[in-house]
Amino acid sequence: MPLANAPATLPRRTKRVRLAKVSKRVRRVWLSVAATIVLTGLLGVGVLWIDQLRNTDLADGSSGITNWEQDEELSARSPIRFTDVTHQWHLELPEHRAARRRVLTEDTGSGLAWGDYDNDGDWDLYVVRFPCPGEPPEFGWNRLFRNDGDRFTDVTEAAGVADPEGFGMGAWFVDYDGDGDQDIFVTNYGPNRLFENQGDGTFVDVAERAGLADGAWSTGAAFGDFDGDGRIDIYVCNYVDYVEVDLGDTIPSSQMGSAAVPFTLNPNSFDAAPNRLYHNEGDGRFVDVAEQLGVANPQGRSLAATFCDLNGDGWLDLYVNNDVSANKLYLHPGESDNTSHETLRPFLDQSLMTGTADTRGSMGLSVGEFGWMDDNADGLPDLFITHWVAQENALYVSLQDAGQILYQDKTRQFGLAEVSTDAVGWGCVVADFDADGRDDLAIVNGSTLEVPSDEAQRTLKKQKMLLFWNQSDRFVAVAEHAGPALRQRWSARGLAAADFDGDGDLDLAISRNRGAPLLFRNDTTTDHRSLKVRLQGPAAACWGARVEVQMGSRKQIRWMGCDSSFLSLHAPELIFGLGDAQEVERIDVRWADRTTSTLEHVTDPVVFIEHAQHDDALERP
């Protein structure tokens, strides 16, 4: 969220809640969450401008909005280490040199995505870019890097995925047509792209033919078979109805609280754009059913979304991150006639009822299971959301009771709150970086406010990323002790995790606004073991699948493809930290089509789990 106004007002008409029908525990939590939402709206305005009004460096833990105190002794004990191997692996791109124009489109993007486009078993990287006036056109091309085992090779031109006419935002690898190889979907400020994999290292853009070349400003996207017809559907977030006007150096200001800011950087200067839900018709075409199914979110200014079964009923629900508008949680209505998109039943908007109608500037989105940290594990996904400066990030922990889905923000309880208020958070990932069996958190940051002394280039303030080490009952910030790479500052946006070097732990790729990407290798030294799970089967069954790993009294849960980050895609495999366990007693998979698979007594570090409909001819290594 580049800049924010006061939180959007709630709709005039809301359904009355009969609290008498729910437990006292749910009533207390629901009222607490509702009060928090209201207070956030009232108090947020008062502190929203502090970053702009101060010239201090932010997100360093010693200056800015908060002077939070870190447990340095505990932080120093973290074994997690990352090494910058960007140049070693030849992941090199030119930096944008043109002066920043103070326009919303340039300050928002872009992301990056991991996938295996050539089916050779390792992870390739697609980097999204955008053009800047006065620079060589190729500076703005998207790039596809093939993983050659010890280096990346730029194969963009040969593959035909540069998108030279595009203004890139996000990217995702997804087998949309079910032919066994991964295609690439790209969102743009302008027509989106769907690069269909030809199976020979080349791609063809079929977005217009497929009905996906929307000319709006699209940002995030989510993938899943929401209606259970065996085909991947696509939810596309649209941001604002942006109109770019060349005003030179005299950009009018818009009053926001006590501050005057360029109106070209204020999302409230522009009308929100409705989102799209593209139903896969099975013949290469998609049809937008967002309005029909009640998920168009026309006032949202959306930036990220995820399809995930949030209430455990076996159907994919939808959560949407909105900027300066209330976030949306849409529950799936359950079984319906899926013989045609015209007979589908609408989703149910439960945003207010569940306590997740967050009105702050929401950007990044991750999914994990953290209820066990305070003895409240319910096996349902929790939601981690990054926010703008002076707005704490959120960790919505599921508190399902008597079948009613409900969330409570436990950011403060788990030690994630104060440290995040100095930063503008973007991409994020839930991952066990040291394989101790407890999920950690990584967040990349980058201010949308300028360095006051750099009027010529109008450079944005750079900020450090955040890395949180899980201590079972709380998190501790450890980026300062995780290696020199994590002590640097950037204008970061996208974050995507993958074991690109195949050593069993998760590494990180980071996109920088107007800059080249970064590649951080996980060099954590530990005796802990890990388990890598790859699902093999139709994409419609894999996206949104729930995988539970059981080790004695301990269990871990992950959801395939639900960890949205920001404009980015993590590698489609699941890595579980096993700690000292030598054997996994049981792995249970509930596929997105509600079928199940089970493996027992697993000792191998890597397992491939096949869906019943998996075609051996399409099996990946």
C-alpha positions as CSV (number, residue, x, y, z in Angstrom):
1,M,0.0,0.0,0.0
2,P,1.9,3.0,-1.1
3,L,-0.1,5.6,0.8
4,A,-3.3,5.3,2.8
5,N,-6.2,7.4,3.8
6,A,-8.6,6.8,6.7
7,P,-9.9,3.3,6.9
8,A,-13.0,2.7,4.7
9,T,-16.3,2.8,6.5
10,L,-18.2,-0.4,7.0
11,P,-21.3,-1.1,4.9
12,R,-24.5,0.5,6.1
13,R,-26.4,-2.8,6.1
14,T,-25.0,-5.6,8.1
15,K,-26.7,-8.7,9.4
16,R,-27.5,-8.8,13.1
17,V,-25.5,-11.5,15.0
18,R,-27.4,-13.6,17.5
19,L,-24.8,-14.0,20.1
20,A,-27.0,-16.2,22.2
21,K,-26.5,-19.0,19.8
22,V,-22.7,-19.2,20.3
23,S,-20.6,-20.1,23.3
24,K,-19.5,-17.5,25.8
25,R,-15.9,-18.0,24.7
26,V,-16.8,-17.2,21.1
27,R,-18.8,-14.2,22.2
28,R,-16.0,-12.8,24.2
29,V,-13.4,-13.3,21.4
30,W,-15.8,-12.0,18.7
31,L,-16.6,-8.8,20.6
32,S,-12.9,-8.4,21.3
33,V,-12.0,-8.7,17.7
34,A,-14.8,-6.4,16.6
35,A,-13.5,-3.8,19.1
36,T,-10.0,-4.2,17.8
37,I,-11.2,-3.5,14.2
38,V,-12.9,-0.3,15.3
39,L,-10.0,0.9,17.4
40,T,-7.6,0.2,14.5
41,G,-9.7,2.5,12.3
42,L,-9.8,5.2,14.9
43,L,-6.3,5.1,16.2
44,G,-4.6,4.3,12.9
45,V,-5.2,7.7,11.4
46,G,-3.4,9.4,14.2
47,V,-0.1,7.6,13.7
48,L,-0.3,7.0,10.0
49,W,1.8,9.9,9.0
50,I,4.7,9.5,11.4
51,D,7.0,7.8,8.9
52,Q,6.5,10.7,6.5
53,L,7.0,13.4,9.1
54,R,10.2,12.0,10.4
55,N,13.5,11.8,8.6
56,T,14.8,8.8,10.7
57,D,15.7,5.5,9.2
58,L,13.1,2.9,9.9
59,A,12.9,-0.8,10.6
60,D,16.2,-1.0,12.4
61,G,14.8,-1.6,15.9
62,S,16.3,1.6,17.3
63,S,14.6,4.5,15.6
64,G,11.3,5.4,14.0
65,I,7.9,4.9,15.5
66,T,8.8,2.3,18.1
67,N,11.9,1.6,20.2
68,W,11.1,-2.1,20.7
69,E,13.5,-4.1,22.9
70,Q,14.9,-7.3,21.5
71,D,16.0,-10.3,23.5
72,E,19.6,-10.1,22.1
73,E,20.9,-13.1,24.1
74,L,18.1,-15.4,22.7
75,S,18.3,-13.9,19.2
76,A,22.1,-14.6,19.1
77,R,21.4,-18.3,19.7
78,S,19.5,-18.7,16.5
79,P,21.2,-21.2,14.1
80,I,19.5,-19.7,11.1
81,R,21.9,-18.3,8.5
82,F,21.5,-17.1,4.9
83,T,24.1,-16.3,2.3
84,D,23.7,-14.0,-0.7
85,V,24.5,-16.1,-3.7
86,T,22.9,-13.9,-6.3
87,H,26.1,-13.4,-8.3
88,Q,27.5,-16.9,-7.7
89,W,24.4,-18.4,-9.3
90,H,24.4,-15.8,-12.1
91,L,21.0,-14.3,-11.3
92,E,21.9,-10.9,-12.6
93,L,19.6,-8.2,-14.1
94,P,20.1,-4.5,-14.7
95,E,18.8,-1.9,-12.2
96,H,16.4,0.8,-13.3
97,R,18.4,4.0,-13.6
98,A,15.7,6.5,-14.6
99,A,14.4,8.8,-11.9
100,R,11.4,7.6,-10.0
101,R,8.2,9.3,-11.3
102,R,6.0,9.2,-8.2
103,V,3.3,7.1,-9.7
104,L,1.4,4.3,-8.0
105,T,2.1,1.7,-10.6
106,E,5.9,1.9,-10.3
107,D,5.9,1.9,-6.6
108,T,3.7,-1.2,-6.2
109,G,5.5,-4.0,-8.2
110,S,6.8,-6.5,-8.8
111,G,7.1,-10.2,-7.8
112,L,8.7,-13.5,-8.8
113,A,7.7,-17.2,-9.0
114,W,9.4,-20.6,-8.6
115,G,8.3,-23.5,-10.8
116,D,9.7,-26.4,-12.8
117,Y,8.9,-25.4,-16.4
118,D,11.1,-28.0,-18.0
119,N,10.2,-30.9,-15.7
120,D,13.8,-31.7,-14.8
121,G,13.1,-31.8,-11.0
122,D,14.7,-28.6,-9.9
123,W,13.2,-25.1,-9.5
124,D,13.4,-22.5,-12.2
125,L,12.7,-18.8,-11.5
126,Y,10.5,-16.3,-13.3
127,V,11.2,-12.6,-12.4
128,V,8.6,-9.9,-13.2
129,R,9.7,-6.5,-14.3
130,F,8.2,-3.2,-15.6
131,P,9.5,-0.6,-18.0
132,C,10.7,2.9,-17.1
133,P,10.7,5.8,-19.6
134,G,14.0,6.7,-21.0
135,E,15.6,3.3,-20.5
136,P,16.3,0.5,-22.9
137,P,13.2,-1.6,-23.5
138,E,14.8,-4.8,-22.4
139,F,15.3,-3.4,-18.9
140,G,11.5,-3.8,-18.4
141,W,11.3,-7.4,-19.8
142,N,10.3,-10.2,-17.5
143,R,12.9,-12.9,-17.2
144,L,12.9,-16.7,-17.0
145,F,16.0,-18.3,-15.4
146,R,16.5,-22.0,-15.9
147,N,18.1,-23.9,-13.0
148,D,21.2,-25.8,-14.3
149,G,22.2,-27.3,-11.0
150,D,24.9,-24.8,-10.0
151,R,23.8,-21.7,-11.8
152,F,20.8,-20.0,-13.5
153,T,20.7,-19.4,-17.2
154,D,18.5,-16.7,-18.7
155,V,16.3,-18.4,-21.3
156,T,13.8,-15.6,-21.7
157,E,14.0,-14.9,-25.4
158,A,14.2,-18.5,-26.4
159,A,11.2,-19.3,-24.3
160,G,9.2,-16.4,-25.5
161,V,8.1,-15.1,-22.1
162,A,9.6,-11.6,-22.0
163,D,6.2,-9.8,-22.3
164,P,7.9,-6.7,-23.8
165,E,4.6,-4.8,-24.0
166,G,3.6,-5.6,-20.4
167,F,3.9,-3.7,-17.2
168,G,4.5,-6.6,-14.8
169,M,3.1,-7.2,-11.3
170,G,2.9,-10.8,-10.3
171,A,3.6,-14.3,-11.7
172,W,2.5,-17.9,-11.0
173,F,3.4,-21.3,-12.5
174,V,0.3,-23.4,-12.9
175,D,-0.7,-26.3,-15.1
176,Y,-4.0,-24.7,-16.2
177,D,-4.7,-27.1,-19.0
178,G,-3.8,-30.3,-17.3
179,D,-1.3,-31.5,-19.8
180,G,1.5,-32.2,-17.2
181,D,3.7,-29.1,-17.7
182,Q,3.6,-25.8,-15.9
183,D,2.3,-22.7,-17.7
184,I,2.9,-19.1,-16.5
185,F,0.2,-16.7,-15.6
186,V,1.3,-13.0,-15.3
187,T,-0.7,-10.1,-13.9
188,N,0.0,-6.6,-15.4
189,Y,-1.0,-3.0,-15.3
190,G,-2.8,-3.7,-18.5
191,P,-3.6,-7.0,-20.3
192,N,-2.6,-10.1,-18.3
193,R,-0.7,-13.0,-19.9
194,L,-1.2,-16.7,-19.9
195,F,2.0,-18.3,-21.3
196,E,1.1,-21.9,-22.3
197,N,3.9,-24.3,-22.0
198,Q,4.5,-26.1,-25.4
199,G,6.6,-28.9,-23.7
200,D,9.7,-28.0,-25.8
201,G,11.1,-25.1,-23.8
202,T,8.9,-22.5,-25.5
203,F,5.6,-20.8,-24.5
204,V,2.7,-19.2,-26.4
205,D,0.6,-16.4,-24.9
206,V,-3.1,-17.6,-25.0
207,A,-4.6,-15.1,-22.6
208,E,-6.8,-13.4,-25.1
209,R,-8.1,-16.6,-26.5
210,A,-8.7,-17.9,-23.0
211,G,-10.6,-14.7,-22.0
212,L,-8.0,-13.7,-19.4
213,A,-6.5,-10.6,-21.0
214,D,-8.2,-8.2,-18.7
215,G,-7.1,-4.6,-19.3
216,A,-7.5,-3.6,-15.7
217,W,-4.6,-3.2,-13.2
218,S,-4.3,-6.7,-11.9
219,T,-2.1,-7.5,-8.9
220,G,-2.4,-10.8,-6.9
221,A,-4.0,-14.1,-8.0
222,A,-5.2,-17.3,-6.4
223,F,-5.7,-20.7,-8.0
224,G,-7.9,-23.7,-7.1
225,D,-10.8,-25.9,-8.2
226,F,-13.4,-24.1,-6.2
227,D,-16.4,-25.9,-7.7
228,G,-15.0,-29.4,-7.8
229,D,-15.3,-30.0,-11.5
230,G,-11.6,-31.1,-11.9
231,R,-10.3,-27.9,-13.5
232,I,-8.2,-25.1,-12.1
233,D,-10.0,-21.8,-11.7
234,I,-8.3,-18.4,-11.3
235,Y,-9.2,-15.5,-8.9
236,V,-7.5,-12.3,-10.0
237,C,-7.1,-9.3,-7.7
238,N,-7.6,-5.9,-9.4
239,Y,-6.3,-2.8,-7.6
240,V,-7.6,0.6,-8.7
241,D,-9.0,2.2,-11.9
242,Y,-5.7,4.0,-12.4
243,V,-5.3,6.9,-14.8
244,E,-1.8,7.9,-15.5
245,V,-1.2,11.6,-16.3
246,D,2.2,13.2,-17.0
247,L,2.3,16.2,-14.7
248,G,6.1,16.6,-14.7
249,D,7.4,17.8,-11.4
250,T,4.2,19.6,-10.3
251,I,2.1,16.8,-8.9
252,P,-0.9,18.1,-7.0
253,S,-1.2,17.1,-3.4
254,S,-4.0,15.3,-1.7
255,Q,-4.7,16.0,2.0
256,M,-4.4,13.0,4.2
257,G,-4.8,13.8,7.9
258,S,-2.3,16.5,8.7
259,A,0.0,15.7,5.7
260,A,-0.1,16.6,2.1
261,V,1.0,13.8,-0.3
262,P,1.1,13.5,-4.1
263,F,-2.3,12.3,-5.2
264,T,-0.7,10.0,-7.7
265,L,0.6,7.9,-4.8
266,N,-2.7,7.8,-2.9
267,P,-4.9,4.7,-3.7
268,N,-7.9,6.6,-2.5
269,S,-7.4,9.1,-5.3
270,F,-8.7,6.4,-7.7
271,D,-11.8,4.2,-7.8
272,A,-11.4,0.6,-6.7
273,A,-11.5,-2.0,-9.5
274,P,-13.6,-5.2,-9.1
275,N,-11.9,-8.5,-9.0
276,R,-12.4,-11.4,-11.3
277,L,-13.2,-15.1,-10.7
278,Y,-12.4,-17.0,-13.8
279,H,-14.3,-20.3,-14.1
280,N,-12.4,-22.8,-16.2
281,E,-14.8,-24.1,-18.9
282,G,-12.6,-27.0,-19.8
283,D,-12.1,-26.0,-23.5
284,G,-9.3,-23.5,-23.0
285,R,-11.7,-20.7,-22.1
286,F,-12.5,-19.0,-18.8
287,V,-15.6,-17.1,-17.9
288,D,-15.8,-14.4,-15.2
289,V,-18.3,-15.4,-12.5
290,A,-17.1,-13.0,-9.7
291,E,-20.2,-10.9,-9.6
292,Q,-22.5,-13.9,-9.9
293,L,-20.9,-15.6,-7.0
294,G,-20.6,-12.5,-4.8
295,V,-16.8,-12.3,-4.8
296,A,-16.1,-9.3,-7.1
297,N,-15.2,-7.1,-4.0
298,P,-15.8,-3.9,-6.0
299,Q,-14.6,-1.6,-3.2
300,G,-11.6,-3.7,-2.3
301,R,-8.4,-2.3,-3.9
302,S,-7.1,-5.9,-3.7
303,L,-3.5,-7.0,-3.6
304,A,-3.4,-10.6,-2.6
305,A,-5.7,-13.6,-2.3
306,T,-5.7,-17.3,-1.5
307,F,-8.0,-20.3,-2.1
308,C,-7.8,-22.5,1.0
309,D,-10.2,-24.6,3.0
310,L,-10.5,-22.4,6.1
311,N,-13.3,-24.2,8.0
312,G,-12.3,-27.8,7.3
313,D,-15.4,-28.8,5.3
314,G,-13.4,-29.9,2.2
315,W,-14.3,-27.0,0.0
316,L,-12.0,-24.1,-1.0
317,D,-12.8,-20.8,0.6
318,L,-11.4,-17.5,-0.4
319,Y,-9.5,-14.8,1.5
320,V,-8.7,-11.4,-0.1
321,N,-6.2,-8.8,1.1
322,N,-7.5,-5.2,0.5
323,D,-5.7,-1.9,0.7
324,V,-7.3,0.7,2.9
325,S,-10.6,-1.3,2.6
326,A,-11.9,-4.2,4.7
327,N,-10.3,-7.5,3.9
328,K,-12.8,-10.2,2.7
329,L,-13.3,-13.8,3.8
330,Y,-15.7,-15.7,1.6
331,L,-16.8,-19.1,2.7
332,H,-17.7,-21.7,0.1
333,P,-21.4,-22.6,0.1
334,G,-20.8,-26.3,-0.1
335,E,-22.1,-28.9,-2.6
336,S,-23.7,-27.3,-5.7
337,D,-24.6,-28.2,-9.3
338,N,-21.3,-27.8,-11.2
339,T,-22.5,-28.9,-14.5
340,S,-22.4,-25.3,-15.6
341,H,-21.0,-22.1,-14.2
342,E,-24.5,-20.7,-14.4
343,T,-25.8,-23.1,-11.7
344,L,-23.1,-22.4,-9.1
345,R,-24.1,-21.1,-5.7
346,P,-22.6,-17.8,-4.4
347,F,-19.9,-17.6,-1.7
348,L,-20.9,-16.3,1.8
349,D,-19.2,-13.1,2.9
350,Q,-18.2,-13.9,6.6
351,S,-15.6,-11.1,6.9
352,L,-17.1,-9.3,9.8
353,M,-18.5,-12.4,11.6
354,T,-15.0,-14.1,11.6
355,G,-13.1,-11.0,12.8
356,T,-11.0,-10.7,9.7
357,A,-12.4,-7.6,8.1
358,D,-9.0,-5.8,8.5
359,T,-9.2,-2.2,7.3
360,R,-5.5,-1.5,7.3
361,G,-3.3,-1.5,4.3
362,S,-2.9,-5.3,3.7
363,M,-0.3,-6.5,1.2
364,G,1.4,-9.9,1.8
365,L,-0.5,-13.0,2.8
366,S,0.7,-16.3,4.2
367,V,-1.0,-19.4,5.6
368,G,0.2,-21.6,8.5
369,E,-1.0,-23.4,11.6
370,F,0.0,-21.6,14.9
371,G,-2.7,-22.5,17.3
372,W,-0.5,-25.0,19.0
373,M,1.6,-22.2,20.3
374,D,-1.0,-21.4,23.0
375,D,-2.6,-24.9,23.2
376,N,-5.4,-24.0,20.8
377,A,-4.5,-26.2,17.8
378,D,-7.6,-26.9,15.7
379,G,-5.9,-28.2,12.5
380,L,-7.2,-25.2,10.5
381,P,-5.2,-22.6,8.6
382,D,-4.2,-19.4,10.3
383,L,-3.6,-16.2,8.3
384,F,-0.5,-13.9,8.5
385,I,-0.9,-10.5,6.8
386,T,1.7,-7.8,6.3
387,H,0.7,-4.1,6.6
388,W,1.8,-0.6,5.9
389,V,4.0,1.5,8.3
390,A,2.5,2.2,11.8
391,Q,0.2,-0.7,11.3
392,E,1.2,-3.9,13.1
393,N,1.2,-7.0,10.9
394,A,-1.6,-9.5,11.8
395,L,-1.6,-13.1,12.7
396,Y,-5.2,-14.3,12.7
397,V,-5.3,-17.6,14.6
398,S,-8.4,-19.8,14.0
399,L,-10.6,-20.4,17.1
400,Q,-13.3,-22.6,15.5
401,D,-15.9,-23.5,18.1
402,A,-19.1,-25.5,17.6
403,G,-18.6,-25.4,13.9
404,Q,-18.4,-21.6,13.7
405,I,-15.2,-20.2,12.1
406,L,-13.6,-17.3,14.1
407,Y,-10.2,-15.7,14.3
408,Q,-8.3,-13.7,16.9
409,D,-5.2,-11.5,16.1
410,K,-2.4,-12.9,18.2
411,T,0.4,-10.7,16.8
412,R,1.1,-9.1,20.1
413,Q,0.9,-12.3,22.1
414,F,3.4,-14.0,19.9
415,G,5.9,-11.1,19.8
416,L,5.3,-10.0,16.1
417,A,3.7,-6.6,16.7
418,E,5.9,-3.7,17.7
419,V,8.9,-4.6,15.5
420,S,6.7,-4.5,12.4
421,T,5.3,-1.0,12.9
422,D,8.4,0.7,11.7
423,A,8.3,-1.1,8.3
424,V,6.1,-1.4,5.3
425,G,5.6,-5.1,4.9
426,W,5.2,-6.9,1.6
427,G,6.1,-10.5,0.7
428,C,6.1,-13.2,3.4
429,V,6.5,-16.9,4.0
430,V,5.8,-19.4,6.8
431,A,8.6,-21.9,6.8
432,D,10.7,-24.0,9.2
433,F,14.2,-22.6,8.3
434,D,16.1,-24.6,10.9
435,A,14.0,-27.9,10.7
436,D,13.3,-27.9,14.4
437,G,9.6,-28.7,13.9
438,R,8.4,-25.1,14.5
439,D,7.4,-22.8,11.7
440,D,9.3,-19.5,11.4
441,L,8.4,-16.4,9.5
442,A,10.2,-14.2,7.0
443,I,9.0,-10.8,5.8
444,V,10.5,-8.4,3.3
445,N,10.0,-4.7,3.7
446,G,10.4,-1.5,1.8
447,S,9.1,2.0,2.5
448,T,6.9,3.8,0.0
449,L,8.1,7.2,1.3
450,E,11.1,9.0,-0.1
451,V,14.5,9.8,1.2
452,P,14.1,13.5,1.9
453,S,17.6,14.4,0.7
454,D,17.3,12.8,-2.7
455,E,15.0,15.1,-4.7
456,A,16.8,14.3,-8.0
457,Q,16.1,10.5,-8.0
458,R,13.3,10.5,-5.5
459,T,14.6,7.3,-4.0
460,L,12.4,5.3,-1.7
461,K,13.6,4.6,1.8
462,K,15.1,1.1,2.1
463,Q,14.4,-1.2,5.0
464,K,15.7,-4.4,6.4
465,M,13.7,-7.6,6.2
466,L,12.4,-9.4,9.3
467,L,13.1,-13.0,10.2
468,F,11.3,-14.5,13.2
469,W,12.6,-17.7,15.0
470,N,9.8,-19.7,16.6
471,Q,10.3,-20.4,20.3
472,S,7.1,-22.5,20.8
473,D,5.2,-19.8,22.7
474,R,6.5,-16.7,20.9
475,F,8.8,-15.5,18.1
476,V,12.1,-13.7,18.4
477,A,13.5,-11.4,15.6
478,V,16.9,-12.9,14.5
479,A,17.7,-11.2,11.1
480,E,20.6,-9.3,12.6
481,H,22.3,-12.6,13.5
482,A,21.3,-14.5,10.3
483,G,24.3,-13.3,8.2
484,P,25.5,-10.1,6.6
485,A,22.9,-10.4,3.7
486,L,20.0,-9.9,6.1
487,R,21.5,-6.8,7.6
488,Q,21.2,-5.0,4.3
489,R,18.4,-2.6,3.4
490,W,16.3,-2.8,0.2
491,S,13.1,-1.6,-1.4
492,A,11.8,-5.1,-1.4
493,R,8.4,-6.3,-2.7
494,G,8.1,-10.0,-3.6
495,L,9.4,-13.0,-1.6
496,A,9.4,-16.6,-2.8
497,A,10.8,-19.6,-1.1
498,A,12.3,-22.8,-2.8
499,D,14.9,-25.3,-2.2
500,F,16.7,-24.3,-5.4
501,D,19.9,-26.1,-4.6
502,G,18.3,-29.3,-3.5
503,D,19.9,-29.6,-0.1
504,G,16.6,-30.0,1.8
505,D,16.1,-26.6,3.3
506,L,14.2,-23.5,2.0
507,D,16.1,-20.7,0.3
508,L,14.7,-17.3,-0.5
509,A,14.4,-15.2,-3.7
510,I,13.5,-11.5,-3.2
511,S,12.3,-9.0,-5.8
512,R,13.2,-5.3,-5.3
513,N,11.3,-2.4,-6.6
514,R,13.3,-0.9,-9.5
515,G,16.1,-3.2,-8.6
516,A,17.6,-6.6,-9.5
517,P,16.4,-9.7,-7.6
518,L,18.3,-11.3,-4.7
519,L,19.0,-15.0,-4.0
520,F,19.7,-16.1,-0.5
521,R,20.8,-19.6,0.2
522,N,19.9,-21.2,3.5
523,D,23.2,-22.2,5.2
524,T,21.8,-23.1,8.6
525,T,23.9,-25.7,10.4
526,T,21.8,-28.1,12.4
527,D,21.5,-31.8,13.2
528,H,17.7,-31.7,12.5
529,R,16.2,-33.7,9.7
530,S,13.6,-32.5,7.2
531,L,11.0,-34.2,5.0
532,K,10.2,-33.0,1.5
533,V,6.7,-33.8,0.1
534,R,5.9,-33.5,-3.5
535,L,2.3,-34.1,-4.7
536,Q,1.8,-35.7,-8.1
537,G,-1.6,-35.5,-9.8
538,P,-4.0,-33.1,-11.5
539,A,-3.3,-29.5,-10.6
540,A,-7.0,-29.1,-9.6
541,A,-6.4,-31.8,-6.9
542,C,-3.0,-30.4,-5.7
543,W,-3.7,-26.7,-5.3
544,G,-5.3,-26.4,-1.8
545,A,-4.4,-29.9,-0.7
546,R,-3.9,-30.4,3.1
547,V,-0.9,-32.5,4.2
548,E,-0.5,-33.6,7.8
549,V,2.7,-35.2,9.1
550,Q,2.5,-37.2,12.4
551,M,5.5,-37.9,14.6
552,G,4.5,-39.4,17.9
553,S,2.4,-36.8,19.7
554,R,3.5,-34.0,17.4
555,K,1.9,-33.2,14.1
556,Q,2.5,-30.5,11.4
557,I,0.1,-29.3,8.7
558,R,0.7,-27.5,5.5
559,W,-1.5,-26.5,2.6
560,M,-0.2,-26.7,-1.0
561,G,-0.3,-23.5,-2.9
562,C,-2.2,-21.4,-0.3
563,D,0.9,-19.4,0.9
564,S,0.3,-16.3,-1.3
565,S,3.1,-14.0,-0.3
566,F,3.0,-10.8,-2.4
567,L,2.8,-11.0,-6.2
568,S,4.8,-14.2,-5.9
569,L,4.8,-18.0,-5.8
570,H,6.7,-20.3,-3.6
571,A,7.9,-23.6,-5.1
572,P,5.0,-26.1,-5.1
573,E,6.5,-28.6,-2.6
574,L,6.1,-28.9,1.1
575,I,9.1,-29.1,3.5
576,F,8.6,-30.2,7.1
577,G,11.1,-29.9,9.9
578,L,11.4,-33.1,11.8
579,G,13.7,-32.1,14.6
580,D,15.3,-35.2,16.0
581,A,12.7,-37.6,14.8
582,Q,14.1,-40.5,12.7
583,E,10.8,-41.6,11.3
584,V,7.5,-40.0,10.3
585,E,4.7,-42.3,11.5
586,R,2.1,-41.2,9.1
587,I,1.4,-38.7,6.3
588,D,-2.2,-37.9,5.5
589,V,-3.1,-36.0,2.4
590,R,-6.6,-34.6,1.8
591,W,-6.6,-33.6,-1.8
592,A,-8.5,-30.5,-2.9
593,D,-11.1,-32.9,-4.6
594,R,-11.7,-34.3,-1.1
595,T,-10.1,-37.7,-1.8
596,T,-7.4,-38.9,0.6
597,S,-4.0,-40.7,0.6
598,T,-2.0,-42.1,3.5
599,L,1.7,-43.1,3.9
600,E,3.0,-44.8,7.0
601,H,6.5,-45.3,8.5
602,V,8.3,-42.9,6.3
603,T,12.1,-42.6,6.7
604,D,13.1,-41.2,3.3
605,P,13.9,-37.5,3.2
606,V,11.9,-37.0,0.0
607,V,8.5,-38.6,-0.8
608,F,6.3,-38.4,-3.9
609,I,2.6,-38.9,-3.2
610,E,0.4,-39.7,-6.1
611,H,-3.2,-38.8,-6.6
612,A,-5.5,-41.7,-7.7
613,Q,-5.9,-40.0,-11.1
614,H,-2.2,-39.3,-11.6
615,D,-1.1,-40.3,-15.1
616,D,2.2,-42.2,-15.0
617,A,3.0,-40.7,-18.4
618,L,3.0,-37.2,-16.9
619,E,5.0,-38.2,-13.8
620,R,7.7,-35.7,-12.9
621,P,11.1,-36.7,-11.5
